Amino acid sequence: MTEYDVRLEGVTKRFDDVTAVDDVDLRVESGQFLTLLGPSGCGKTTLLRCIDGFETPTEGAVYIQDEEVTHVPPFERNTSMVFQSYALFPHMTVGENVAFGLQMQGVDADGESGRGGVGQAVKRLVRRGSNEEIETRVEEMLELVELPGTKDRQVSELSGGQQQRIALARALVTEPAVLLLDEPLGALDLKLRKNMQVELKNLQEELDTTFVYVTHDQEEALTMSDRIAVMNDGHVEQLGTATEIYEEPATEFVADFIGETNLVRGDYEETDDGATIRRNGRTYHVPREPDAGSTAAFAIRPEKIRIGEETDGLANVLEAEIVDEIYKGNVGKFVVQLDDGERFTVDMQIRDQGSYLQPGETIRIGWSTENCVVLTE
């Protein structure tokens, strides 16, 4: 087994005068769930298509299990793709759709791999059950995605979540080294999407298959990924675990894009016991950052900010007025404003009935130095 199932070296993709992917180096370990995360237009789908062969890099090289495949067509790579639209064939049954992956791989009527494929024979074999190899593998996949007994049903009879599972089964039936997924949950409603996130991660762990997943949904990435590559403007801003990306963002873009955060930029100065950032005549105590210049920003997450008596003894304690609020059941989300006009978003757990705060109230907020992160440009 190779250490890396996917290796990208200096991959750049240009479309005329537009650079969609800009000099990306990336390693995906065997059995890892890696997510390419970023806003629309950041280059994540183009990078995924370079891995699968639907796009050829303008510069750089793509390796799958140590074999360079930069100019190898998709059907000759040891990869499979699941699309957002599922791309199931409406004129085929569920079983025929799943078997199509074996057809493209070239499983012949004797169950052996070859380059010729079986064409219409796959439909007949799956329908009649006369090919034990194809029949067995299709049924195994349907069991794996928890849709046994659906082989003879039409895909139009299935729900969106079921169709998504069939698309997964079709992609996995060929046992690819790498499964590539381009926002496959995007068409599902919120509740089903959350359920499928957990199921998809469990499936990946059960199969121990390398997944490379594309999404713009931060919560989705944090829920499923072993590692996340946050992309912006064609390059990778930060690569790390979900905890590293959320708790220790490397740039202002990552801090602002992942979840919610409060960003304050000002004059940076080191002190004997740490550092400070001054803005609008106010001093904020922050951790020391060796790479910071004369100006820097710090980020503090809304849930890291304390209220009232919980601020006692903290390095940063401020008085603020509540100017807006959003009630979310167990959590109250408040926008508070300091006397210099600076605003912060604060999350507060609602533990007791009647403890909810209202706009117009003046409260004390605060946070520890360790809970804010200094960011450099």
Order of alpha helices (4+ residues) and beta strands (2+ residues): beta-beta-beta-alpha-beta-beta-beta-alpha-alpha-alpha-alpha-beta-alpha-beta-alpha-beta-beta-alpha-alpha-beta-beta-beta-beta-beta-beta-beta-beta-beta-beta
